[in-house]
């Protein structure tokens, strides 16, 4: 799931907190934001984000988060 920090009504940090309160949820969440503030990046990580991309993100960077991790030992 790609999540922006700045949304109408709620911000991405509110959504991350809400998801974190639901332990049965196993979403891989990547923040896609225009903010490069170290505090925003740190808080996103503390709240459980799996990654943080600054807009505009390249297609290659987006693809890194969309492809499943490959276990090279099993190849």
N, C-alpha and C positions, 0 to 999 in steps of 0.2 A: 504494500500500500504506500503510495506517495502522499505525503501530507504537507500542506503549506502551513506556515506559522500564522500568516495573516489571512483570516477569513471573516466574513460578516457574522456577527453574533457571538462566536466563540473563536478563540485562537487555537493554534495547533498544540500548544502546551496543555490547554484544557482537555483536548481530545486524547492526548497521550496519557494524562492522569486518569481519565475515564476508562481507557482501555486497560491500563495497568491494574485497575481495581477489579478487573475480570480475569482472574488467572487462567480460566479455561480458554481464553482467546490466544491463539498462537499466530498472530499476524506478524509478518516481517514488515516493519514500518521504517520508511526512509523519509527524512525531512527534505523537502525541496523548497528552498527559501531564498529570498533576495538578501537576507541578513548574513553578514559575515562576522557578527559580533561574537567574540569568544564565549561570553556568558550565555548566549543563545545556544551555541553548539554544546557547551558543557551541560546545560539544563536538559537539552534534548536527549543526550546520552544518559544522564541520570534517570530520566523518565522512561527509558527503555527503547529509544530509537536505535535501529540497527545501522543507520548511516545518516549522513548529512551532506547534501549537495547544495551548492550555491547556484542560483539561476543567473544566467542561462547555463544549463548543464548541456554538455555535448551528448550526442547520441551514444558514443562509446561509453561514457560514464553512466548513463541511464541503463545501458545494456548490462553493465557489470552487476547491477542490483537486480536485474530481471532474470538473469540466467541462474539456474541452481548451481550450488557449489559442486565441483567435481572432486570425487575422492580418487586421486591418481593411483593410490595403492590398489584399488580394485579394478583398474583397467587392464 
